[in-house]
């Protein structure tokens, strides 16, 4: 195998690696963003329930509320608080 063939094979392998990294970089960043949103939403929901209990204002923790807080994060908890004030 001569040098030119080796360089060509190395270039193709590096190109394939870069292509694979570009394909998987976006879903991984989306997953990390979703996990950070979920963590912040659950922390805020916990804080609202902890400190709101002293004044009689809590948001019940149910599957629906957990999904809203998990997907939307802090805006989801604010949405739950607004819905609680308007309808309950």
Biopython code that builds the backbone (N, CA, C, O; Angstrom):
import numpy as np
from Bio.PDB.StructureBuilder import StructureBuilder

atoms = [
    (1, "UNK", "N", (0.859, -1.174, 0.000)),
    (1, "UNK", "CA", (0.000, 0.000, 0.000)),
    (1, "UNK", "C", (0.903, 1.234, 0.000)),
    (1, "UNK", "O", (1.777, 1.374, 0.855)),
    (2, "UNK", "N", (0.690, 2.089, -0.928)),
    (2, "UNK", "CA", (1.538, 3.263, -1.000)),
    (2, "UNK", "C", (0.999, 4.401, -0.138)),
    (2, "UNK", "O", (-0.097, 4.300, 0.413)),
    (3, "UNK", "N", (1.739, 5.444, -0.027)),
    (3, "UNK", "CA", (1.431, 6.557, 0.862)),
    (3, "UNK", "C", (0.158, 7.284, 0.464)),
    (3, "UNK", "O", (-0.617, 7.692, 1.329)),
    (4, "UNK", "N", (-0.068, 7.450, -0.830)),
    (4, "UNK", "CA", (-1.258, 8.160, -1.301)),
    (4, "UNK", "C", (-2.538, 7.415, -0.922)),
    (4, "UNK", "O", (-3.524, 8.041, -0.535)),
    (5, "UNK", "N", (-2.532, 6.110, -1.028)),
    (5, "UNK", "CA", (-3.695, 5.312, -0.652)),
    (5, "UNK", "C", (-3.944, 5.402, 0.846)),
    (5, "UNK", "O", (-5.095, 5.504, 1.271)),
    (6, "UNK", "N", (-2.906, 5.365, 1.642)),
    (6, "UNK", "CA", (-3.030, 5.478, 3.100)),
    (6, "UNK", "C", (-3.615, 6.826, 3.502)),
    (6, "UNK", "O", (-4.474, 6.901, 4.381)),
    (7, "UNK", "N", (-3.150, 7.882, 2.861)),
    (7, "UNK", "CA", (-3.656, 9.226, 3.157)),
    (7, "UNK", "C", (-5.122, 9.334, 2.751)),
    (7, "UNK", "O", (-5.921, 9.940, 3.465)),
    (8, "UNK", "N", (-5.480, 8.746, 1.598)),
    (8, "UNK", "CA", (-6.859, 8.771, 1.134)),
    (8, "UNK", "C", (-7.781, 8.017, 2.097)),
    (8, "UNK", "O", (-8.866, 8.496, 2.426)),
    (9, "UNK", "N", (-7.350, 6.847, 2.544)),
    (9, "UNK", "CA", (-8.153, 6.068, 3.502)),
    (9, "UNK", "C", (-8.285, 6.827, 4.814)),
    (9, "UNK", "O", (-9.372, 6.859, 5.391)),
    (10, "UNK", "N", (-7.221, 7.433, 5.296)),
    (10, "UNK", "CA", (-7.266, 8.217, 6.533)),
    (10, "UNK", "C", (-8.211, 9.403, 6.387)),
    (10, "UNK", "O", (-8.960, 9.710, 7.315)),
    (11, "UNK", "N", (-8.190, 10.077, 5.234)),
    (11, "UNK", "CA", (-9.098, 11.205, 4.990)),
    (11, "UNK", "C", (-10.557, 10.776, 4.977)),
    (11, "UNK", "O", (-11.414, 11.484, 5.504)),
    (12, "UNK", "N", (-10.851, 9.613, 4.375)),
    (12, "UNK", "CA", (-12.219, 9.108, 4.345)),
    (12, "UNK", "C", (-12.686, 8.746, 5.752)),
    (12, "UNK", "O", (-13.821, 9.046, 6.122)),
    (13, "UNK", "N", (-11.826, 8.107, 6.536)),
    (13, "UNK", "CA", (-12.182, 7.732, 7.912)),
    (13, "UNK", "C", (-12.433, 8.977, 8.756)),
    (13, "UNK", "O", (-13.390, 9.009, 9.529)),
    (14, "UNK", "N", (-11.603, 9.993, 8.626)),
    (14, "UNK", "CA", (-11.796, 11.240, 9.379)),
    (14, "UNK", "C", (-13.092, 11.925, 8.936)),
    (14, "UNK", "O", (-13.832, 12.449, 9.769)),
    (15, "UNK", "N", (-13.365, 11.923, 7.636)),
    (15, "UNK", "CA", (-14.607, 12.513, 7.129)),
    (15, "UNK", "C", (-15.835, 11.801, 7.671)),
    (15, "UNK", "O", (-16.808, 12.449, 8.055)),
    (16, "UNK", "N", (-15.800, 10.472, 7.708)),
    (16, "UNK", "CA", (-16.924, 9.705, 8.258)),
    (16, "UNK", "C", (-17.103, 10.003, 9.744)),
    (16, "UNK", "O", (-18.233, 10.145, 10.210)),
    (17, "UNK", "N", (-16.013, 10.100, 10.487)),
    (17, "UNK", "CA", (-16.096, 10.423, 11.922)),
    (17, "UNK", "C", (-16.713, 11.801, 12.146)),
    (17, "UNK", "O", (-17.558, 11.965, 13.025)),
    (18, "UNK", "N", (-16.303, 12.775, 11.371)),
    (18, "UNK", "CA", (-16.866, 14.124, 11.490)),
    (18, "UNK", "C", (-18.349, 14.114, 11.146)),
    (18, "UNK", "O", (-19.138, 14.788, 11.808)),
    (19, "UNK", "N", (-18.738, 13.367, 10.127)),
    (19, "UNK", "CA", (-20.145, 13.257, 9.732)),
    (19, "UNK", "C", (-20.973, 12.627, 10.855)),
    (19, "UNK", "O", (-22.065, 13.106, 11.159)),
    (20, "UNK", "N", (-20.473, 11.579, 11.461)),
    (20, "UNK", "CA", (-21.194, 10.916, 12.554)),
    (20, "UNK", "C", (-21.321, 11.843, 13.762)),
    (20, "UNK", "O", (-22.374, 11.889, 14.398)),
    (21, "UNK", "N", (-20.274, 12.571, 14.076)),
    (21, "UNK", "CA", (-20.332, 13.513, 15.205)),
    (21, "UNK", "C", (-21.367, 14.605, 14.941)),
    (21, "UNK", "O", (-22.117, 14.978, 15.844)),
    (22, "UNK", "N", (-21.413, 15.118, 13.714)),
    (22, "UNK", "CA", (-22.401, 16.152, 13.385)),
    (22, "UNK", "C", (-23.825, 15.620, 13.451)),
    (22, "UNK", "O", (-24.735, 16.357, 13.831)),
    (23, "UNK", "N", (-24.038, 14.368, 13.092)),
    (23, "UNK", "CA", (-25.375, 13.777, 13.149)),
    (23, "UNK", "C", (-25.852, 13.655, 14.594)),
    (23, "UNK", "O", (-27.001, 13.980, 14.895)),
    (24, "UNK", "N", (-24.981, 13.190, 15.490)),
    (24, "UNK", "CA", (-25.388, 12.926, 16.866)),
    (24, "UNK", "C", (-25.234, 14.118, 17.801)),
    (24, "UNK", "O", (-25.692, 14.045, 18.941)),
    (25, "UNK", "N", (-24.619, 15.197, 17.377)),
    (25, "UNK", "CA", (-24.405, 16.346, 18.260)),
    (25, "UNK", "C", (-25.717, 17.047, 18.585)),
    (25, "UNK", "O", (-25.913, 17.459, 19.729)),
    (26, "UNK", "N", (-26.608, 17.197, 17.636)),
    (26, "UNK", "CA", (-27.861, 17.898, 17.869)),
    (26, "UNK", "C", (-28.786, 17.133, 18.815)),
    (26, "UNK", "O", (-29.296, 17.740, 19.757)),
    (27, "UNK", "N", (-29.031, 15.827, 18.616)),
    (27, "UNK", "CA", (-29.891, 15.111, 19.574)),
    (27, "UNK", "C", (-29.327, 15.087, 20.993)),
    (27, "UNK", "O", (-30.086, 15.146, 21.960)),
    (28, "UNK", "N", (-28.018, 15.002, 21.125)),
    (28, "UNK", "CA", (-27.427, 14.990, 22.463)),
    (28, "UNK", "C", (-27.640, 16.327, 23.143)),
    (28, "UNK", "O", (-27.955, 16.364, 24.332)),
    (29, "UNK", "N", (-27.477, 17.429, 22.422)),
    (29, "UNK", "CA", (-27.702, 18.741, 23.031)),
    (29, "UNK", "C", (-29.178, 18.924, 23.376)),
    (29, "UNK", "O", (-29.503, 19.572, 24.370)),
    (30, "UNK", "N", (-30.071, 18.359, 22.567)),
    (30, "UNK", "CA", (-31.504, 18.424, 22.864)),
    (30, "UNK", "C", (-31.833, 17.644, 24.133)),
    (30, "UNK", "O", (-32.633, 18.098, 24.950)),
    (31, "UNK", "N", (-31.227, 16.487, 24.300)),
    (31, "UNK", "CA", (-31.447, 15.680, 25.498)),
    (31, "UNK", "C", (-30.914, 16.401, 26.734)),
    (31, "UNK", "O", (-31.569, 16.404, 27.776)),
    (32, "UNK", "N", (-29.747, 17.006, 26.631)),
    (32, "UNK", "CA", (-29.182, 17.743, 27.766)),
    (32, "UNK", "C", (-30.072, 18.930, 28.124)),
    (32, "UNK", "O", (-30.300, 19.198, 29.304)),
    (33, "UNK", "N", (-30.573, 19.640, 27.122)),
    (33, "UNK", "CA", (-31.464, 20.780, 27.374)),
    (33, "UNK", "C", (-32.752, 20.317, 28.050)),
    (33, "UNK", "O", (-33.236, 20.973, 28.972)),
    (34, "UNK", "N", (-33.311, 19.193, 27.599)),
    (34, "UNK", "CA", (-34.529, 18.655, 28.206)),
    (34, "UNK", "C", (-34.288, 18.240, 29.649)),
    (34, "UNK", "O", (-35.140, 18.473, 30.507)),
    (35, "UNK", "N", (-33.144, 17.629, 29.931)),
    (35, "UNK", "CA", (-32.821, 17.236, 31.309)),
    (35, "UNK", "C", (-32.643, 18.454, 32.217)),
    (35, "UNK", "O", (-33.093, 18.441, 33.363)),
    (36, "UNK", "N", (-31.996, 19.501, 31.717)),
    (36, "UNK", "CA", (-31.837, 20.720, 32.514)),
    (36, "UNK", "C", (-33.181, 21.392, 32.759)),
    (36, "UNK", "O", (-33.431, 21.895, 33.854)),
    (37, "UNK", "N", (-34.056, 21.407, 31.744)),
    (37, "UNK", "CA", (-35.401, 21.958, 31.916)),
    (37, "UNK", "C", (-36.179, 21.175, 32.961)),
    (37, "UNK", "O", (-36.842, 21.755, 33.821)),
    (38, "UNK", "N", (-36.093, 19.859, 32.879)),
    (38, "UNK", "CA", (-36.817, 19.010, 33.820)),
    (38, "UNK", "C", (-36.314, 19.229, 35.241)),
    (38, "UNK", "O", (-37.111, 19.343, 36.172)),
    (39, "UNK", "N", (-35.003, 19.288, 35.410)),
    (39, "UNK", "CA", (-34.439, 19.482, 36.748)),
    (39, "UNK", "C", (-34.844, 20.832, 37.325)),
    (39, "UNK", "O", (-35.233, 20.918, 38.490)),
    (40, "UNK", "N", (-34.755, 21.881, 36.524)),
    (40, "UNK", "CA", (-35.136, 23.196, 37.043)),
    (40, "UNK", "C", (-36.625, 23.261, 37.336)),
    (40, "UNK", "O", (-37.026, 23.872, 38.327)),
    (41, "UNK", "N", (-37.451, 22.651, 36.506)),
    (41, "UNK", "CA", (-38.893, 22.631, 36.744)),
    (41, "UNK", "C", (-39.256, 21.910, 38.029)),
    (41, "UNK", "O", (-40.093, 22.385, 38.797)),
    (42, "UNK", "N", (-38.633, 20.769, 38.265)),
    (42, "UNK", "CA", (-38.929, 20.015, 39.483)),
    (42, "UNK", "C", (-38.428, 20.733, 40.734)),
    (42, "UNK", "O", (-39.074, 20.678, 41.781)),
    (43, "UNK", "N", (-37.295, 21.398, 40.632)),
    (43, "UNK", "CA", (-36.785, 22.154, 41.784)),
    (43, "UNK", "C", (-37.725, 23.314, 42.111)),
    (43, "UNK", "O", (-38.050, 23.536, 43.278)),
    (44, "UNK", "N", (-38.160, 24.046, 41.103)),
    (44, "UNK", "CA", (-39.080, 25.169, 41.333)),
    (44, "UNK", "C", (-40.418, 24.670, 41.866)),
    (44, "UNK", "O", (-41.001, 25.292, 42.755)),
    (45, "UNK", "N", (-40.915, 23.545, 41.328)),
    (45, "UNK", "CA", (-42.171, 22.967, 41.824)),
    (45, "UNK", "C", (-42.035, 22.551, 43.283)),
    (45, "UNK", "O", (-42.955, 22.755, 44.075)),
    (46, "UNK", "N", (-40.897, 21.970, 43.641)),
    (46, "UNK", "CA", (-40.647, 21.599, 45.028)),
    (46, "UNK", "C", (-40.601, 22.837, 45.925)),
    (46, "UNK", "O", (-41.177, 22.837, 47.013)),
    (47, "UNK", "N", (-39.918, 23.889, 45.472)),
    (47, "UNK", "CA", (-39.814, 25.113, 46.271)),
    (47, "UNK", "C", (-41.174, 25.789, 46.444)),
    (47, "UNK", "O", (-41.487, 26.296, 47.521)),
    (48, "UNK", "N", (-41.973, 25.795, 45.387)),
    (48, "UNK", "CA", (-43.316, 26.383, 45.481)),
    (48, "UNK", "C", (-44.151, 25.620, 46.497)),
    (48, "UNK", "O", (-44.849, 26.226, 47.310)),
    (49, "UNK", "N", (-44.084, 24.299, 46.459)),
    (49, "UNK", "CA", (-44.860, 23.504, 47.407)),
    (49, "UNK", "C", (-44.332, 23.632, 48.828)),
    (49, "UNK", "O", (-45.114, 23.626, 49.779)),
    (50, "UNK", "N", (-43.035, 23.747, 48.984)),
    (50, "UNK", "CA", (-42.448, 23.859, 50.322)),
    (50, "UNK", "C", (-42.780, 25.202, 50.961)),
    (50, "UNK", "O", (-43.277, 25.258, 52.086)),
    (51, "UNK", "N", (-42.505, 26.274, 50.241)),
    (51, "UNK", "CA", (-42.722, 27.593, 50.818)),
    (51, "UNK", "C", (-44.175, 28.056, 50.704)),
    (51, "UNK", "O", (-44.630, 28.869, 51.508)),
    (52, "UNK", "N", (-44.898, 27.548, 49.722)),
    (52, "UNK", "CA", (-46.297, 27.914, 49.574)),
    (52, "UNK", "C", (-47.190, 27.254, 50.606)),
    (52, "UNK", "O", (-48.294, 27.732, 50.867)),
    (53, "UNK", "N", (-46.727, 26.166, 51.196)),
    (53, "UNK", "CA", (-47.526, 25.477, 52.217)),
    (53, "UNK", "C", (-47.736, 26.348, 53.449)),
    (53, "UNK", "O", (-48.752, 26.223, 54.134)),
    (54, "UNK", "N", (-46.791, 27.222, 53.730)),
    (54, "UNK", "CA", (-46.925, 28.084, 54.904)),
    (54, "UNK", "C", (-48.030, 29.126, 54.724)),
    (54, "UNK", "O", (-48.577, 29.612, 55.714)),
    (55, "UNK", "N", (-48.367, 29.475, 53.492)),
    (55, "UNK", "CA", (-49.453, 30.439, 53.257)),
    (55, "UNK", "C", (-50.691, 29.759, 52.663)),
    (55, "UNK", "O", (-51.660, 30.425, 52.300)),
    (56, "UNK", "N", (-50.644, 28.432, 52.571)),
    (56, "UNK", "CA", (-51.809, 27.702, 52.091)),
    (56, "UNK", "C", (-51.944, 27.640, 50.583)),
    (56, "UNK", "O", (-53.043, 27.422, 50.073)),
    (57, "UNK", "N", (-50.867, 27.823, 49.867)),
    (57, "UNK", "CA", (-50.900, 27.782, 48.395)),
    (57, "UNK", "C", (-49.915, 26.728, 47.914)),
    (57, "UNK", "O", (-48.704, 26.940, 47.969)),
    (58, "UNK", "N", (-50.419, 25.607, 47.447)),
    (58, "UNK", "CA", (-49.576, 24.558, 46.905)),
    (58, "UNK", "C", (-50.124, 24.096, 45.559)),
    (58, "UNK", "O", (-51.304, 24.272, 45.256)),
    (59, "UNK", "N", (-49.264, 23.518, 44.784)),
    (59, "UNK", "CA", (-49.654, 22.911, 43.525)),
    (59, "UNK", "C", (-49.473, 21.408, 43.716)),
    (59, "UNK", "O", (-48.367, 20.941, 43.987)),
    (60, "UNK", "N", (-50.545, 20.664, 43.575)),
    (60, "UNK", "CA", (-50.470, 19.231, 43.779)),
    (60, "UNK", "C", (-49.512, 18.569, 42.804)),
    (60, "UNK", "O", (-49.423, 18.957, 41.639)),
    (61, "UNK", "N", (-48.803, 17.575, 43.290)),
    (61, "UNK", "CA", (-47.872, 16.859, 42.432)),
    (61, "UNK", "C", (-48.594, 15.637, 41.877)),
    (61, "UNK", "O", (-48.813, 14.654, 42.585)),
    (62, "UNK", "N", (-48.954, 15.712, 40.618)),
    (62, "UNK", "CA", (-49.596, 14.606, 39.929)),
    (62, "UNK", "C", (-48.785, 14.296, 38.676)),
    (62, "UNK", "O", (-47.797, 14.968, 38.378)),
    (63, "UNK", "N", (-49.210, 13.280, 37.954)),
    (63, "UNK", "CA", (-48.504, 12.922, 36.726)),
    (63, "UNK", "C", (-48.551, 14.070, 35.717)),
    (63, "UNK", "O", (-47.544, 14.384, 35.081)),
    (64, "UNK", "N", (-49.715, 14.691, 35.574)),
    (64, "UNK", "CA", (-49.879, 15.803, 34.632)),
    (64, "UNK", "C", (-48.979, 16.980, 35.013)),
    (64, "UNK", "O", (-48.287, 17.534, 34.159)),
    (65, "UNK", "N", (-48.987, 17.358, 36.276)),
    (65, "UNK", "CA", (-48.157, 18.478, 36.719)),
    (65, "UNK", "C", (-46.671, 18.157, 36.574)),
    (65, "UNK", "O", (-45.882, 19.031, 36.216)),
    (66, "UNK", "N", (-46.287, 16.923, 36.847)),
    (66, "UNK", "CA", (-44.883, 16.531, 36.708)),
    (66, "UNK", "C", (-44.439, 16.581, 35.253)),
    (66, "UNK", "O", (-43.314, 16.986, 34.959)),
    (67, "UNK", "N", (-45.312, 16.173, 34.345)),
    (67, "UNK", "CA", (-44.968, 16.219, 32.922)),
    (67, "UNK", "C", (-44.830, 17.665, 32.449)),
    (67, "UNK", "O", (-43.891, 17.996, 31.724)),
    (68, "UNK", "N", (-45.762, 18.525, 32.858)),
    (68, "UNK", "CA", (-45.688, 19.942, 32.477)),
    (68, "UNK", "C", (-44.419, 20.579, 33.023)),
    (68, "UNK", "O", (-43.718, 21.281, 32.293)),
    (69, "UNK", "N", (-44.113, 20.346, 34.296)),
    (69, "UNK", "CA", (-42.910, 20.921, 34.897)),
    (69, "UNK", "C", (-41.651, 20.319, 34.281)),
    (69, "UNK", "O", (-40.642, 21.011, 34.141)),
    (70, "UNK", "N", (-41.698, 19.053, 33.916)),
    (70, "UNK", "CA", (-40.533, 18.402, 33.346)),
    (70, "UNK", "C", (-40.219, 18.852, 31.935)),
    (70, "UNK", "O", (-39.052, 19.042, 31.592)),
    (71, "UNK", "N", (-41.229, 19.023, 31.121)),
    (71, "UNK", "CA", (-40.993, 19.391, 29.730)),
    (71, "UNK", "C", (-40.735, 20.888, 29.583)),
    (71, "UNK", "O", (-39.811, 21.294, 28.878)),
    (72, "UNK", "N", (-41.540, 21.700, 30.240)),
    (72, "UNK", "CA", (-41.425, 23.150, 30.061)),
    (72, "UNK", "C", (-40.469, 23.823, 31.037)),
    (72, "UNK", "O", (-40.006, 24.933, 30.774)),
    (73, "UNK", "N", (-40.164, 23.177, 32.155)),
    (73, "UNK", "CA", (-39.262, 23.763, 33.135)),
    (73, "UNK", "C", (-39.944, 24.856, 33.939)),
    (73, "UNK", "O", (-41.096, 24.706, 34.347)),
    (74, "UNK", "N", (-39.245, 25.943, 34.163)),
    (74, "UNK", "CA", (-39.761, 27.054, 34.968)),
    (74, "UNK", "C", (-41.028, 27.671, 34.357)),
    (74, "UNK", "O", (-41.972, 27.942, 35.099)),
    (75, "UNK", "N", (-41.089, 27.906, 33.034)),
    (75, "UNK", "CA", (-42.355, 28.417, 32.482)),
    (75, "UNK", "C", (-43.529, 27.460, 32.709)),
    (75, "UNK", "O", (-44.670, 27.902, 32.839)),
    (76, "UNK", "N", (-43.260, 26.170, 32.756)),
    (76, "UNK", "CA", (-44.316, 25.207, 33.044)),
    (76, "UNK", "C", (-44.855, 25.347, 34.452)),
    (76, "UNK", "O", (-46.062, 25.238, 34.673)),
    (77, "UNK", "N", (-43.971, 25.587, 35.406)),
    (77, "UNK", "CA", (-44.409, 25.791, 36.789)),
    (77, "UNK", "C", (-45.203, 27.085, 36.899)),
    (77, "UNK", "O", (-46.205, 27.141, 37.612)),
    (78, "UNK", "N", (-44.765, 28.118, 36.203)),
    (78, "UNK", "CA", (-45.520, 29.378, 36.191)),
    (78, "UNK", "C", (-46.901, 29.147, 35.583)),
    (78, "UNK", "O", (-47.892, 29.677, 36.085)),
    (79, "UNK", "N", (-46.974, 28.368, 34.517)),
    (79, "UNK", "CA", (-48.262, 28.025, 33.921)),
    (79, "UNK", "C", (-49.151, 27.282, 34.916)),
    (79, "UNK", "O", (-50.346, 27.567, 35.005)),
    (80, "UNK", "N", (-48.594, 26.349, 35.653)),
    (80, "UNK", "CA", (-49.369, 25.622, 36.663)),
    (80, "UNK", "C", (-49.876, 26.558, 37.759)),
    (80, "UNK", "O", (-51.003, 26.417, 38.235)),
    (81, "UNK", "N", (-49.040, 27.510, 38.154)),
    (81, "UNK", "CA", (-49.461, 28.480, 39.174)),
    (81, "UNK", "C", (-50.597, 29.359, 38.660)),
    (81, "UNK", "O", (-51.549, 29.637, 39.389)),
    (82, "UNK", "N", (-50.498, 29.794, 37.415)),
    (82, "UNK", "CA", (-51.564, 30.624, 36.833)),
    (82, "UNK", "C", (-52.857, 29.827, 36.737)),
    (82, "UNK", "O", (-53.926, 30.337, 37.072)),
    (83, "UNK", "N", (-52.769, 28.579, 36.282)),
    (83, "UNK", "CA", (-53.964, 27.741, 36.200)),
    (83, "UNK", "C", (-54.566, 27.501, 37.576)),
    (83, "UNK", "O", (-55.788, 27.474, 37.725)),
    (84, "UNK", "N", (-53.716, 27.327, 38.583)),
    (84, "UNK", "CA", (-54.197, 27.137, 39.953)),
    (84, "UNK", "C", (-54.958, 28.391, 40.435)),
    (84, "UNK", "O", (-56.014, 28.284, 41.059)),
    (85, "UNK", "N", (-54.405, 29.574, 40.134)),
    (85, "UNK", "CA", (-55.055, 30.819, 40.564)),
    (85, "UNK", "C", (-56.371, 31.052, 39.819)),
    (85, "UNK", "O", (-57.331, 31.546, 40.409)),
    (86, "UNK", "N", (-56.427, 30.706, 38.546)),
    (86, "UNK", "CA", (-57.617, 30.978, 37.753)),
    (86, "UNK", "C", (-58.757, 29.998, 37.992)),
    (86, "UNK", "O", (-59.918, 30.402, 38.040)),
    (87, "UNK", "N", (-58.441, 28.714, 38.143)),
    (87, "UNK", "CA", (-59.491, 27.715, 38.151)),
    (87, "UNK", "C", (-59.730, 27.010, 39.480)),
    (87, "UNK", "O", (-60.718, 26.288, 39.608)),
    (88, "UNK", "N", (-58.876, 27.187, 40.461)),
    (88, "UNK", "CA", (-59.070, 26.434, 41.703)),
    (88, "UNK", "C", (-59.068, 27.323, 42.903)),
    (88, "UNK", "O", (-59.220, 26.844, 44.026)),
]
sb = StructureBuilder()
sb.init_structure("model")
sb.init_model(0)
sb.init_chain("A")
sb.init_seg("    ")
for serial, (resi, resn, name, xyz) in enumerate(atoms, 1):
    if name == "N":
        sb.init_residue(resn, " ", resi, " ")
    sb.init_atom(name, np.array(xyz, "f"), 0.0, 1.0, " ", f" {name:<3s}", serial, name[0])
structure = sb.get_structure()
